[in-house]
Amino acid sequence: MSKHICRRCLNDSSVLDIEFDEQGVCSFCREYEKWEERLKDYQSLHDLWMQRINKYQGQSSYDVLVGISGGKDSTYVLYQLLHKYQLRVRTFTFDNGFLNDGTRDRIERVAKEFGVEHSYFSYPQEKLSEQYRNSITLTGAPCTACSILVYASTLALAHELDIPMAVHGRSRPQMLRHFARGSRDPFMPFIHAGLSAASKVDLVELYKGLESSIDQTMGNSLLDLVKTFSAEFLTSDPAEFVPFFLYHPYNERHIIEELEKNTRWRRAQGYDLLTHQDCVAHDAAAYLYTLIEGRPHILPEISVMIREGGITRDEAARRLSKDEHMEKPIISMEQLSSFVEVDAEMLEAQVLRLAEASKDNKGTGQS
């Protein structure tokens, strides 16, 4: 059965929750049309960002909490918060169990250069292993559980340190890849909240809504783990989880050039855009998703870049063709297998069964 391919972007019928109209345009492009003016009006977006700065700055010992991975995006966000906005910043890293020595070294160098207090947040390995196995069973990869635990640990640490705002560095392609009416992406409400005036966002209701979404998509096990922390941060005045790149233009090459010009940060050897070299399980997760989806997992992100004018449709097609026949990443698969305590061949077989079971649906739940 041939796939439908959007006439505007390159999303096809394998993408979660996608629909096509009579003109052959996908529901993600149509939804983006409705929001495009607001998403590209950076003066108005800057005003919304400054509302948050003005609301939270000076409330506590730190103005903002930022998660850093040593990669370009989080380092750039940290640089901007310190140097452009003159905020008092505390940093941390969520240790998902897949940080290698090179990643830890980059994180330590970033924290030292910028002179910020930094710490790691971790869960017991058996808890992480359990949640990643569950995530693989439901979605094909550990990424959904990991992203939700990042959210929980960020807000829990912000509450513990009495920091009123937590800023994350997810790129616009990452944030907007499932931006459509009816999307099951649990973080969609965060984008809509971010596009609202700071005074109109009910944070408690927003976070309770995410808990409900976690329960529906990932089940009680992950929700119970999140609740061990949310019981603390779901107070009458929790920290706001703010997406930096919702309010600021996102250009990968500009970010890299800015960092290499003004800081000691340097891209890692063999660096490639749209990768997550801070996570040794990333290649394994991308491979498992590819088995389920039958195409490069970055397709929805590439399609956002087309909509935003950062890449042409032809350029995007050439970029995707490089990942079309992904070879099995043996080392990354072994590292993931060892951590979740499931044989690598069994992991692959499990994901292939999930792919077969989901053929009649439009994709699987992805983070």
Phi and psi in degrees as a GROMACS rama.xvg file:
@    title "Ramachandran Plot"
@    xaxis  label "Phi"
@    yaxis  label "Psi"
@TYPE xy
-76.0212  151.015  SER-2
-87.8939  144.005  LYS-3
-75.2034  139.563  HIS-4
-124.877  130.109  ILE-5
-60.3378  139.86  CYS-6
-77.169  -12.8192  ARG-7
-104.304  -55.11  ARG-8
-99.312  -155.834  CYS-9
-119.812  10.4421  LEU-10
-56.2837  140.992  ASN-11
-123.382  -175.922  ASP-12
-70.9868  -3.24086  SER-13
-81.1888  -13.0512  SER-14
-74.7914  137.519  VAL-15
-54.2442  129.468  LEU-16
65.2249  16.5349  ASP-17
-78.5976  148.353  ILE-18
-137.071  156.967  GLU-19
-124.269  139.579  PHE-20
-92.1285  -175.017  ASP-21
-65.353  -22.0884  GLU-22
-87.488  0.839876  GLN-23
77.9945  19.5549  GLY-24
-100.398  136.914  VAL-25
-78.5896  161.33  CYS-26
-66.4906  -23.8814  SER-27
-72.1223  -39.9011  PHE-28
-66.4119  -40.4434  CYS-29
-65.4325  -40.9431  ARG-30
-66.1005  -39.8776  GLU-31
-61.9853  -37.6013  TYR-32
-53.8623  -41.6839  GLU-33
-67.7714  -30.6923  LYS-34
-106.65  -3.80746  TRP-35
-56.9717  -44.3042  GLU-36
-59.4059  -43.4762  GLU-37
-71.2371  -37.5197  ARG-38
-72.3732  -18.8774  LEU-39
-110.347  0.633131  LYS-40
-86.5055  82.8568  ASP-41
-71.563  -17.6264  TYR-42
-69.5789  -47.3809  GLN-43
-66.0876  -38.403  SER-44
-64.355  -39.158  LEU-45
-62.584  -37.7512  HIS-46
-62.4828  -41.3759  ASP-47
-65.1497  -39.4901  LEU-48
-62.5071  -46.0136  TRP-49
-68.2731  -28.4134  MET-50
-57.2786  -41.6412  GLN-51
-71.825  -40.9136  ARG-52
-59.319  -48.5159  ILE-53
-66.6353  -31.1845  ASN-54
-72.0807  -37.6416  LYS-55
-105.08  -21.439  TYR-56
-63.8767  133.041  GLN-57
85.0467  2.86779  GLY-58
-76.0657  -28.8279  GLN-59
-145.841  -173.768  SER-60
-62.7018  -33.2208  SER-61
-120.116  143.991  TYR-62
-84.336  -33.1473  ASP-63
-150.603  146.049  VAL-64
-108.447  133.085  LEU-65
-129.724  130.992  VAL-66
-84.2135  129.961  GLY-67
-122.864  144.624  ILE-68
-117.816  -4.55941  SER-69
86.2232  -4.05374  GLY-70
-83.6087  176.957  GLY-71
-64.596  -43.8454  LYS-72
-66.9696  -51.9361  ASP-73
-67.7149  -34.0623  SER-74
-67.2461  -39.7759  THR-75
-65.0092  -43.3443  TYR-76
-59.4619  -46.0067  VAL-77
-59.2734  -45.1751  LEU-78
-59.2642  -45.7659  TYR-79
-66.3694  -42.474  GLN-80
-62.8805  -37.6609  LEU-81
-78.1362  -46.7531  LEU-82
-93.8669  -35.3262  HIS-83
-88.8271  -41.959  LYS-84
-102.397  -4.57067  TYR-85
54.7781  44.0084  GLN-86
-95.8283  155.554  LEU-87
-88.3111  114.312  ARG-88
-115.682  134.846  VAL-89
-111.41  137.544  ARG-90
-118.711  157.382  THR-91
-152.603  166.787  PHE-92
-130.456  129.41  THR-93
-78.7254  116.938  PHE-94
-86.2897  98.9266  ASP-95
-85.0915  5.41148  ASN-96
93.4691  -4.84717  GLY-97
-122.771  23.5306  PHE-98
-86.8321  123.619  LEU-99
-90.0108  175.732  ASN-100
-62.4623  -36.3928  ASP-101
-63.7571  -39.6925  GLY-102
-65.3271  -46.1834  THR-103
-60.8379  -38.0981  ARG-104
-64.1284  -43.1649  ASP-105
-63.8254  -40.6081  ARG-106
-62.1406  -45.4422  ILE-107
-64.5049  -37.7211  GLU-108
-67.8614  -39.7192  ARG-109
-63.4637  -48.2433  VAL-110
-60.8913  -40.0881  ALA-111
-68.3497  -44.5643  LYS-112
-61.1376  -41.6678  GLU-113
-88.1197  -4.7978  PHE-114
66.8489  36.4254  GLY-115
-105.243  150.044  VAL-116
-76.6472  132.314  GLU-117
-135.824  147.936  HIS-118
-149.275  168.149  SER-119
-106.629  145.943  TYR-120
-117.809  126.342  PHE-121
-139.591  155.911  SER-122
-107.291  159.051  TYR-123
-57.5904  141.688  PRO-124
-57.4989  -38.1414  GLN-125
-64.4856  -32.4886  GLU-126
-69.3673  -45.2749  LYS-127
-61.6198  -46.1328  LEU-128
-57.9369  -43.9135  SER-129
-61.4496  -45.7622  GLU-130
-69.6463  -36.5879  GLN-131
-67.5862  -38.8988  TYR-132
-61.2412  -43.4307  ARG-133
-63.0809  -41.926  ASN-134
-64.1464  -40.5844  SER-135
-64.2381  -40.2113  ILE-136
-61.5841  -39.2376  THR-137
-88.2393  -34.3657  LEU-138
-124.21  -14.6687  THR-139
102.563  -12.6572  GLY-140
-154.115  164.056  ALA-141
-80.0674  -2.83854  PRO-142
-65.8142  -35.5688  CYS-143
-63.3624  -48.6211  THR-144
-60.8381  -42.085  ALA-145
-61.2625  -46.1169  CYS-146
-65.1316  -35.7293  SER-147
-70.2275  -36.9962  ILE-148
-70.0472  -32.0791  LEU-149
-60.1886  -45.9955  VAL-150
-57.5999  -49.4719  TYR-151
-64.5947  -43.6048  ALA-152
-67.5358  -35.1135  SER-153
-62.0924  -50.5178  THR-154
-71.0743  -32.8227  LEU-155
-65.6331  -43.3284  ALA-156
-69.0228  -38.6045  LEU-157
-60.0525  -40.4553  ALA-158
-65.817  -44.4587  HIS-159
-61.0797  -37.8415  GLU-160
-94.6264  3.24454  LEU-161
58.1641  47.3482  ASP-162
-105.63  124.495  ILE-163
-79.793  -14.3285  PRO-164
-140.004  134.725  MET-165
-117.882  126.873  ALA-166
-111.902  131.094  VAL-167
-113.77  159.83  HIS-168
-111.539  30.4007  GLY-169
-61.6661  134.872  ARG-170
-70.8467  163.259  SER-171
-61.3426  -42.8643  ARG-172
-57.9052  -37.9062  PRO-173
-67.9209  -45.0574  GLN-174
-67.3735  -38.9063  MET-175
-98.9678  5.36442  LEU-176
-65.3317  -27.1586  ARG-177
-119.829  33.7195  HIS-178
-82.7251  95.4921  PHE-179
-160.887  154.873  ALA-180
-60.6336  132.785  ARG-181
84.6937  1.688  GLY-182
-63.8761  141.983  SER-183
-92.5102  6.86608  ARG-184
-62.3368  118.776  ASP-185
-66.9655  -13.2562  PRO-186
-98.3892  3.00229  PHE-187
-57.0355  -42.406  MET-188
-59.0558  -24.7073  PRO-189
-67.1751  -34.716  PHE-190
-68.6543  -46.2038  ILE-191
-63.0651  -38.0492  HIS-192
-64.3902  -40.4746  ALA-193
-65.2913  -25.7846  GLY-194
-87.3345  2.60611  LEU-195
-102.567  159.555  SER-196
-59.9329  141.848  ALA-197
-56.4223  -35.9534  ALA-198
-70.4395  -15.2666  SER-199
-100.732  0.349561  LYS-200
-91.8383  121.517  VAL-201
-91.9158  97.6249  ASP-202
-66.5178  -38.4265  LEU-203
-61.4874  -46.0775  VAL-204
-66.2021  -36.1631  GLU-205
-61.0825  -46.3663  LEU-206
-73.4804  -33.5873  TYR-207
-65.2538  -35.2318  LYS-208
-64.6124  -36.879  GLY-209
-67.1451  -38.3399  LEU-210
-58.9687  -42.7851  GLU-211
-62.0157  -41.1147  SER-212
-65.3498  -40.1842  SER-213
-60.6239  -43.6968  ILE-214
-60.2958  -41.495  ASP-215
-72.6479  -35.8277  GLN-216
-96.5822  -31.1877  THR-217
-119.242  -12.5126  MET-218
90.4626  178.509  GLY-219
-68.449  -32.3778  ASN-220
-59.459  -51.3048  SER-221
-68.8519  -39.3636  LEU-222
-61.8642  -40.8216  LEU-223
-62.0225  -38.4114  ASP-224
-66.7277  -42.9053  LEU-225
-62.1321  -38.7468  VAL-226
-67.1018  -21.851  LYS-227
-63.2913  -22.4945  THR-228
-104.649  -37.9092  PHE-229
-66.7196  -24.6075  SER-230
-59.6861  -27.2238  ALA-231
-84.3585  -48.1627  GLU-232
-85.8981  -10.9399  PHE-233
-83.2379  60.9116  LEU-234
-92.3149  -173.063  THR-235
-72.8405  -12.2521  SER-236
-142.256  63.4748  ASP-237
-74.7033  165.635  PRO-238
-68.8365  149.219  ALA-239
-90.4735  135.284  GLU-240
-95.1713  104.553  PHE-241
-109.703  129.228  VAL-242
-88.0371  107.866  PRO-243
-55.8436  -45.8663  PHE-244
-82.0128  1.01319  PHE-245
-71.4388  -28.3026  LEU-246
-103.999  -7.84803  TYR-247
-128.881  142.722  HIS-248
-57.3423  146.796  PRO-249
-119.115  113.407  TYR-250
-136.87  110.464  ASN-251
-57.3524  -46.3159  GLU-252
-66.5404  -38.6449  ARG-253
-63.0979  -41.6358  HIS-254
-59.9047  -46.9713  ILE-255
-63.7166  -45.6876  ILE-256
-61.6593  -42.4911  GLU-257
-62.4036  -44.0096  GLU-258
-67.985  -43.5488  LEU-259
-71.3203  -22.7877  GLU-260
-80.3851  -39.1803  LYS-261
-109.657  -7.8551  ASN-262
-136.074  178.314  THR-263
-91.7522  4.39561  ARG-264
-66.4435  136.257  TRP-265
-135.386  144.322  ARG-266
-63.7392  146.601  ARG-267
-71.5055  157.348  ALA-268
-60.305  135.399  GLN-269
75.345  17.027  GLY-270
-59.922  137.983  TYR-271
-134.6  140.661  ASP-272
-64.9854  155.313  LEU-273
65.2641  27.1927  LEU-274
-119.144  168.724  THR-275
-126.989  78.4185  HIS-276
-75.7807  -3.32905  GLN-277
-79.515  -11.0866  ASP-278
-119.963  117.801  CYS-279
-72.6007  -14.7456  VAL-280
-91.1506  -3.14459  ALA-281
-59.5091  -47.258  HIS-282
-63.4483  -37.8647  ASP-283
-64.2204  -43.5544  ALA-284
-62.977  -43.1177  ALA-285
-61.7031  -39.7524  ALA-286
-64.9011  -44.1414  TYR-287
-64.6325  -41.1528  LEU-288
-61.765  -39.1677  TYR-289
-62.3365  -37.0577  THR-290
-61.1712  -39.1969  LEU-291
-74.9753  -45.3987  ILE-292
-88.2619  -21.534  GLU-293
70.8013  23.9458  GLY-294
-164.415  167.575  ARG-295
-58.8259  135.435  PRO-296
-65.4411  -22.4991  HIS-297
-80.338  1.96918  ILE-298
-51.8453  -50.285  LEU-299
-61.2581  -33.4759  PRO-300
-69.5438  -42.8305  GLU-301
-60.2028  -38.0952  ILE-302
-66.3666  -34.9404  SER-303
-62.7446  -41.9725  VAL-304
-61.8796  -35.4258  MET-305
-64.4579  -48.3498  ILE-306
-60.9723  -36.2022  ARG-307
-84.9315  -3.01127  GLU-308
81.7761  14.0194  GLY-309
-83.2967  -13.0187  GLY-310
-157.025  146.222  ILE-311
-80.6216  163.969  THR-312
-62.7331  -39.4379  ARG-313
-67.0015  -41.6628  ASP-314
-62.9703  -40.2523  GLU-315
-63.9331  -40.6711  ALA-316
-62.1294  -40.0858  ALA-317
-66.8131  -38.5729  ARG-318
-63.2621  -42.543  ARG-319
-68.3867  -34.0918  LEU-320
-62.0897  -27.9621  SER-321
-66.578  -28.5077  LYS-322
-102.322  4.88826  ASP-323
-65.0072  -37.3469  GLU-324
-119.148  69.8677  HIS-325
-68.3304  128.03  MET-326
-78.2759  151.355  GLU-327
-63.9885  123.93  LYS-328
-81.5478  91.4712  PRO-329
-56.5272  -49.8207  ILE-330
-64.4779  -45.8428  ILE-331
-63.1282  -39.4803  SER-332
-63.4309  -39.7895  MET-333
-66.1049  -38.2199  GLU-334
-67.6762  -41.6658  GLN-335
-64.6434  -45.7794  LEU-336
-57.5648  -45.0966  SER-337
-63.579  -40.5282  SER-338
-69.8142  -41.3579  PHE-339
-88.189  -2.65086  VAL-340
60.3117  44.5409  GLU-341
-134.891  131.327  VAL-342
-54.1952  139.783  ASP-343
-58.1688  -41.2104  ALA-344
-66.8602  -35.8905  GLU-345
-67.3477  -38.1239  MET-346
-59.3719  -47.167  LEU-347
-63.7234  -41.8916  GLU-348
-64.4329  -38.8262  ALA-349
-62.3591  -42.9352  GLN-350
-68.4815  -36.8621  VAL-351
-64.3301  -37.1241  LEU-352
-65.9067  -39.4745  ARG-353
-63.3515  -39.4869  LEU-354
-62.7653  -42.1938  ALA-355
-64.0395  -41.6236  GLU-356
-69.119  -23.5311  ALA-357
-98.8714  6.61005  SER-358
-60.3995  -32.7931  LYS-359
-82.5385  -6.63575  ASP-360
-104.139  171.146  ASN-361
-97.447  64.2554  LYS-362
99.8719  -168.608  GLY-363
-129.893  167.478  THR-364
-68.7062  123.554  GLY-365
-128.871  153.555  GLN-366
